[in-house]
Amino acid sequence: MSNVTGMSDTDTAKKDGDKDNVNWFAELRGLLLMLLAVLAFHSFVAKPFYIPSTSMMPNLLVGDRLIVSKYPYGYSWASITFHLLPRGEWRIFGGTPEYGDIVIPVHPQRSEDYIKRVVALPGDRIAVRDGQIILNGVPVKQEVESDMLLPYDLNTPCTEPEFEVVTGPDGTQKCKVPVMRETMPNGVSYSIIEALPDQPLDNYDEILVPEDAVFVMGDNRDYSADSRASVARQGLGGPVPLANIGGRAEFITFSLDGTASWNPFTWFGAMRGDRAFTTLRPTRTDVVSEAETETE
């Protein structure tokens, strides 16, 4: 007996069965294409990055999330997300970082991304004396600035001996850190922490940076395993090949204070709101050449 719609019970059963039959090949193909699109975007355009250490204080804090662009210096094996390609010296559309750029060098032996600042370019001579960079025989300008107040929280416990917990102007506790302003030959300047005397990395004999490499250092000079530190000491073991640079840090998207858990509802209360969308491109000041100074 037919139902009121004119369809037999057999036709209805077939229609219900068609709904249950999922084309799993098409579903998996869609998921694969979406995954490839994400990997391609992360490898060739930009990817998120998380700050796990204090080596770039005071400019980057543990808990900061930021965006790293992949195209400024061209592409190499280091550009590919998860470093799926074998290491090599090749680069496509290769470019050279500028003084002061914050870059993502890959460790020379491990597939581990670091984040450091470029302080010497290909062909430069660089040394470090008592914590001050000597670039091509000329000391890089350093000026003492007023202490900086940073968040005091689980991700910034303020336990270093040269740091101090104080009450800020808003009545909340802050981490007070001593800072200096370092200015590179191209006029780019940024804050650094160089407070502890006689640290192992405060002195570094002069070397010549190869034509295909840059020398990088962390902004927290007392606690940064960078180009000054050997591989055995978790450092980068000298100048970093340009092919090992995976991108340039652009801006902070958001920052967490360490109280967040896996529950997304806890993330809002853990936000450091004043750090969101902070640019990571260094400040550029006017540079007066020695010739101009003498003329004046």
C-alpha positions as CSV (number, residue, x, y, z in Angstrom):
1,M,0.0,0.0,0.0
2,S,1.4,3.4,-1.0
3,N,1.8,6.2,1.5
4,V,0.1,9.5,1.1
5,T,3.0,11.1,-0.8
6,G,3.0,8.5,-3.5
7,M,6.2,6.8,-2.3
8,S,6.3,3.2,-1.4
9,D,7.7,1.8,1.8
10,T,10.7,0.5,-0.2
11,D,11.4,3.9,-1.7
12,T,11.4,5.5,1.7
13,A,13.8,2.9,3.0
14,K,16.2,3.5,0.1
15,K,16.1,7.3,0.8
16,D,16.9,6.7,4.5
17,G,19.7,4.4,3.5
18,D,21.2,7.0,1.2
19,K,21.4,9.4,4.1
20,D,23.4,6.9,6.1
21,N,25.8,6.3,3.3
22,V,28.7,8.8,3.8
23,N,31.2,9.2,1.1
24,W,34.2,8.8,3.4
25,F,36.7,9.3,0.5
26,A,35.3,12.7,-0.3
27,E,35.3,13.6,3.4
28,L,38.9,12.5,3.9
29,R,39.9,14.3,0.7
30,G,38.4,17.5,2.0
31,L,40.1,17.2,5.4
32,L,43.4,16.5,3.6
33,L,43.0,19.6,1.3
34,M,42.2,21.7,4.3
35,L,45.3,20.4,6.2
36,L,47.5,21.1,3.2
37,A,46.1,24.6,2.9
38,V,47.0,25.3,6.5
39,L,50.5,23.9,6.1
40,A,51.0,25.9,3.0
41,F,49.9,29.1,4.8
42,H,52.1,28.4,7.8
43,S,55.1,27.6,5.5
44,F,54.8,30.4,3.0
45,V,52.8,33.3,4.5
46,A,52.7,33.4,8.4
47,K,52.4,31.2,11.4
48,P,51.8,31.6,15.2
49,F,54.6,31.4,17.6
50,Y,54.7,31.0,21.4
51,I,57.4,32.5,23.7
52,P,58.5,29.8,26.2
53,S,61.6,31.5,27.8
54,T,62.9,34.8,29.2
55,S,65.7,35.2,26.6
56,M,63.9,38.1,24.8
57,M,62.8,40.1,27.8
58,P,61.9,42.9,28.2
59,N,60.4,43.0,24.7
60,L,58.9,39.5,24.7
61,L,57.6,37.7,27.8
62,V,56.8,34.1,28.5
63,G,53.2,33.6,27.5
64,D,53.3,36.0,24.5
65,R,51.8,34.7,21.3
66,L,52.9,36.3,18.1
67,I,52.8,36.2,14.4
68,V,55.9,35.3,12.3
69,S,55.9,36.2,8.6
70,K,57.6,33.7,6.3
71,Y,58.3,35.7,3.2
72,P,60.7,38.6,4.2
73,Y,63.9,36.7,3.6
74,G,62.7,34.2,1.0
75,Y,62.1,30.5,1.5
76,S,64.3,27.6,2.6
77,W,64.0,24.3,4.4
78,A,63.6,26.3,7.6
79,S,60.5,28.0,6.3
80,I,58.5,24.7,6.1
81,T,56.3,24.1,9.1
82,F,57.5,21.3,11.3
83,H,60.7,21.4,9.2
84,L,59.6,18.5,7.1
85,L,62.2,19.0,4.4
86,P,65.9,17.9,4.8
87,R,68.4,20.6,5.8
88,G,70.2,22.4,3.0
89,E,71.9,25.7,2.0
90,W,69.4,26.5,-0.8
91,R,67.1,29.5,-0.7
92,I,64.4,30.8,-3.0
93,F,63.8,34.6,-3.4
94,G,66.5,35.0,-0.7
95,G,66.7,38.2,1.3
96,T,68.9,39.5,4.1
97,P,67.6,40.6,7.5
98,E,68.3,44.1,8.8
99,Y,69.9,45.2,12.0
100,G,67.4,44.8,14.8
101,D,65.1,42.4,13.1
102,I,63.6,39.7,15.4
103,V,64.1,36.4,13.6
104,I,63.4,32.7,14.0
105,P,66.7,30.8,13.7
106,V,66.6,27.0,13.8
107,H,69.0,25.2,16.0
108,P,72.0,23.8,14.0
109,Q,71.4,20.3,15.2
110,R,67.9,20.0,16.4
111,S,64.5,20.9,14.8
112,E,64.0,23.5,17.4
113,D,63.0,27.1,16.7
114,Y,64.7,29.9,18.6
115,I,63.8,33.6,18.6
116,K,66.6,36.2,18.6
117,R,67.5,39.6,17.3
118,V,69.9,40.3,14.4
119,V,72.9,42.3,15.6
120,A,75.5,41.6,12.8
121,L,75.0,41.1,9.1
122,P,77.0,39.2,6.5
123,G,80.5,40.5,6.2
124,D,80.5,42.3,9.6
125,R,83.1,41.9,12.2
126,I,81.6,41.5,15.7
127,A,82.9,41.1,19.2
128,V,81.4,41.6,22.7
129,R,83.3,43.3,25.4
130,D,81.9,43.7,28.9
131,G,78.4,43.2,27.5
132,Q,78.7,45.8,24.7
133,I,78.7,44.9,21.1
134,I,81.7,46.0,19.0
135,L,80.6,46.1,15.4
136,N,83.3,46.6,12.8
137,G,85.5,48.0,15.4
138,V,83.0,50.5,16.7
139,P,81.1,50.1,20.0
140,V,77.3,49.9,19.5
141,K,75.6,52.7,21.4
142,Q,74.1,51.8,24.7
143,E,72.3,54.2,27.0
144,V,70.9,53.5,30.5
145,E,67.1,54.1,30.7
146,S,64.6,54.3,33.5
147,D,63.7,50.9,35.0
148,M,60.9,49.2,33.1
149,L,57.8,47.9,34.9
150,L,56.6,44.5,33.5
151,P,53.7,42.3,34.6
152,Y,54.2,40.3,37.8
153,D,52.5,37.0,37.4
154,L,53.0,33.3,37.0
155,N,54.7,33.7,33.7
156,T,56.8,36.6,35.0
157,P,57.7,35.5,38.5
158,C,60.4,38.2,38.8
159,T,62.9,35.8,40.5
160,E,66.1,37.0,38.9
161,P,68.5,38.7,41.3
162,E,68.6,42.0,39.4
163,F,64.7,42.2,39.2
164,E,62.5,43.6,41.9
165,V,58.8,43.3,42.8
166,V,57.3,46.8,43.3
167,T,53.9,48.5,43.5
168,G,53.1,50.2,40.2
169,P,51.3,53.5,39.6
170,D,48.0,51.6,39.3
171,G,48.4,50.0,42.7
172,T,49.2,46.5,41.3
173,Q,52.4,44.6,41.8
174,K,54.9,44.9,38.9
175,C,58.3,43.4,38.1
176,K,60.9,46.2,37.9
177,V,63.8,45.5,35.5
178,P,66.8,47.6,34.7
179,V,67.0,48.3,30.9
180,M,69.3,50.0,28.4
181,R,68.6,51.3,24.9
182,E,70.8,49.8,22.2
183,T,71.0,51.6,18.9
184,M,72.3,49.9,15.8
185,P,74.2,51.6,12.9
186,N,71.0,51.8,10.8
187,G,69.2,53.8,13.6
188,V,67.1,51.0,14.9
189,S,66.9,51.0,18.7
190,Y,65.3,48.7,21.3
191,S,65.5,47.9,25.0
192,I,67.8,45.3,26.4
193,I,68.6,43.9,29.8
194,E,72.4,43.8,30.6
195,A,72.6,44.1,34.4
196,L,74.8,41.3,35.8
197,P,78.6,41.8,35.6
198,D,81.1,39.2,34.6
199,Q,78.7,36.8,32.9
200,P,80.3,34.1,30.7
201,L,78.8,35.6,27.5
202,D,79.7,39.2,28.3
203,N,82.9,38.8,26.3
204,Y,83.2,37.3,22.9
205,D,86.3,37.4,20.7
206,E,85.9,39.2,17.3
207,I,84.9,37.0,14.4
208,L,84.0,37.7,10.8
209,V,80.3,36.9,10.0
210,P,80.2,34.7,6.8
211,E,78.6,36.2,3.7
212,D,75.6,33.8,4.0
213,A,75.0,34.2,7.8
214,V,73.9,36.6,10.5
215,F,74.8,36.9,14.2
216,V,71.9,37.0,16.6
217,M,71.5,37.7,20.3
218,G,68.7,37.7,22.8
219,D,67.5,41.0,24.4
220,N,68.0,39.6,27.8
221,R,71.7,39.3,27.4
222,D,72.3,37.7,30.8
223,Y,70.0,34.8,30.1
224,S,70.2,34.1,26.4
225,A,71.7,31.1,24.6
226,D,72.3,32.6,21.2
227,S,75.2,33.0,18.7
228,R,77.6,33.7,21.6
229,A,76.9,30.3,23.2
230,S,78.2,27.0,22.0
231,V,75.9,24.2,20.9
232,A,77.0,22.2,24.0
233,R,75.6,25.1,26.1
234,Q,72.3,25.0,24.2
235,G,73.3,28.0,22.1
236,L,73.5,28.5,18.3
237,G,77.2,28.0,18.1
238,G,78.1,31.2,16.2
239,P,76.6,32.9,13.2
240,V,73.4,31.5,11.9
241,P,73.2,30.5,8.1
242,L,70.5,32.5,6.3
243,A,69.1,29.2,5.2
244,N,68.4,28.5,8.8
245,I,66.2,31.6,9.3
246,G,62.6,30.6,9.3
247,G,60.9,34.0,9.4
248,R,60.5,37.4,11.0
249,A,58.5,38.2,14.1
250,E,55.9,40.9,13.4
251,F,53.5,41.5,16.3
252,I,52.0,40.0,19.4
253,T,48.5,38.7,19.0
254,F,47.7,38.1,22.7
255,S,49.5,37.2,25.9
256,L,48.6,35.0,28.9
257,D,49.8,35.4,32.5
258,G,50.1,31.7,33.3
259,T,46.7,31.2,35.1
260,A,44.9,29.8,32.1
261,S,44.1,26.0,31.9
262,W,42.9,23.8,29.1
263,N,39.4,25.4,29.7
264,P,38.9,28.2,27.1
265,F,36.8,30.1,29.6
266,T,39.9,30.6,31.8
267,W,41.8,32.3,28.9
268,F,39.9,35.6,29.1
269,G,40.8,36.2,32.8
270,A,44.5,35.3,32.0
271,M,44.9,37.8,29.2
272,R,47.5,40.6,29.5
273,G,45.3,43.0,27.6
274,D,47.9,45.7,27.1
275,R,50.2,43.5,25.1
276,A,47.8,42.5,22.3
277,F,48.8,43.8,18.8
278,T,52.1,45.2,20.0
279,T,54.4,45.6,17.1
280,L,57.8,43.8,17.2
281,R,59.4,46.0,14.5
282,P,62.1,48.0,16.2
283,T,62.0,51.8,16.6
284,R,64.1,53.7,14.0
285,T,65.8,56.9,15.0
286,D,67.6,59.5,12.8
287,V,71.3,58.6,12.3
288,V,73.9,61.3,12.0
289,S,77.0,60.2,10.3
290,E,80.5,61.0,11.6
291,A,81.1,63.2,8.6
292,E,78.0,65.2,9.3
293,T,79.0,65.6,13.0
294,E,82.4,66.9,12.0
295,T,80.8,69.4,9.6
296,E,78.6,70.7,12.4
